[in-house]
Amino acid sequence: MNNNECALPRGKVLGGTSSINFMIYNRGNRRDFDRWAEFGNPGWSYKDVLPYFKKSESAHLQGLENSPYHNRTGPLNVEDVRYRTKAVHAYIRAAQEAGHKRTDYNGESQMGVSYVQANTKNGLRQSAFRAFIEPIRHKRKNLHVVTMARVTKVLIDKQTKQAYGVRMLYRNSLYTIKARKEVILSAGAFNSPQILMLSGIGPEDNLKAIGVPIVKELPVGKRLYDHMSHFGPTFTTNSTGNVISVSTVTPQQMVAFVGGNPATPVSSIGGVEALTFIKTPNSQEPRDMPDAEIIMVAGSLVSDEGTGLTEGANFKREIYNKVYKPLMRSRQDHFSFVVMHFHPKSVGRMWLHNRNPLEWPRINPKFFYNSEDVEYILHGIKEVVRISEMPAMQKLGVRLHEIPVPGCEMHPFASDDYWRCSIRTMSYTLHHQVATCRMGPEADKTTVVNAKLQVHGIGRLRVADTSIIPFPPTCHTNAASFMIGEKAADMIKENWLERGNSS
């Protein structure tokens, strides 16, 4: 990667990172949430959280109209991607030929293959803002949205250890915003811990090093889990014009898309078409809990002519020019797979370099620090290759794109050692960072908030975002963040209704 750094962007926009993500709707495995509860978080088991997943959902999924796992009346639209390539239909058939059953990965069982379910509405992105805020923005007198502002710290009474407001930077001036009841941080897996540490809540060594007075010592940012994903392998076919490329999008298709037609290539969610949830031979998880996800993409880094995907992943131009640019010249149809590992053993961390709230925290995800994580992705790649050999794929004349990744040429192409090298070269995060404000009982010294999302030892302060997730989840985190928000809202209302009734 450029400067040997991973790109870790956040959505500084209405709707947060849901406004810049790939719109994949994936809730997770029932065992994820049962583990949360077993860890000492009552109320977070699968049976407890499923109603909150359903509460926000308005599902429009073919064949699942009567599924008990989906709701059709919530504010958040979940639908099939209406535009599908011939390649994805062949892949779905081939995966089944390889032994992967068709599944609703947000239903009874994740295991198997499925067309992707997306947070879109008629092919348009459904961000948190679009789904939850925009419809009521001008109806709710108690809702005030301030843009181009930055919260710099939570204000905490040092005697009572109670939060009473926030400091906010807006148009080069500092403002104090006071809270009558409580403060809720929903700034995400990087910025929520950053704000806590700037407020004096965090690890003693870090806060002392940057001169922040300690209000409460907690392991904020000391644990960071993320999903590493390998971009590859890529396959070519004997056809043309059957996958997605910006060069083939016509003005007529753009006009149709803007006019409300969701069945155009522009409706594709970054080219993602299908997901397959698999077990690997070295699995340490229960039988019904996948170790890896195979993401089928109708194209490659060259499909957008080296713009969004290459730049977003921060891949060096040398890799793009050598491995992928020849595909643009050949104009052959091709498609790729991203293999994502769900339960990494590598644990990263984040910390503050100084007290400047406008400077980003320092982040070391320690990707592949534990080499076992590489092996899970390796087994996922080998499963992709096996699926590509099935009859349904071979009818397309599918074959591996054999230009080796720079730096891996010393290994025989497609050997295990070649793929291990490729994994360490061509992997990147899909932005599923969790656990920086880990949820769990106060007696567990790795945790920051309790099951009510209240910061240990600090009154009237909660965190409600993916930073509270205690373990690497078996999902993309967008759906989980909506669920956490729904459940947090009910807990907050319940708390203050109880106080009102008691008084």
Protein Blocks (a to p, Z undefined) as FASTA:
>chain_A
ZZhiacddddddehijmlmmnoiacfbjfklmmmmmmnopghiafklmmmmmmmmpccdd
ehilmgckbcckbfbdcdddfbdcfklmmmmmmmmmnopacddfklmblgdcddddddde
ehiacdfklmmmmmmmmmmmkbccdehiacfbdcddfklopafbdcddeehiacddddfk
bccddebjklmmmmmmmnopacfklmmmnopacfbdcfehkaccdddddeddddddfbeh
iaccfklpcfklmmmmmnopabbfklpgghiabdcddddfkbcbdfklcfbdcdddebdf
klnnopmmmmmnopafklmmmmmmmmmmnopacdddddddfbdcbdcddddfblcfkbcc
dddekgoklmklmmmmmmmmmmmmmmmmpmklmmnopacdfbdcehilmpcghiaklmmm
mmmmmgccehiaghklcccdfklmkbfbdfkopaehiahiacddfklpmbdcdbdfklmm
mmmmmmmmmmmmmmmmmmmmmZZ
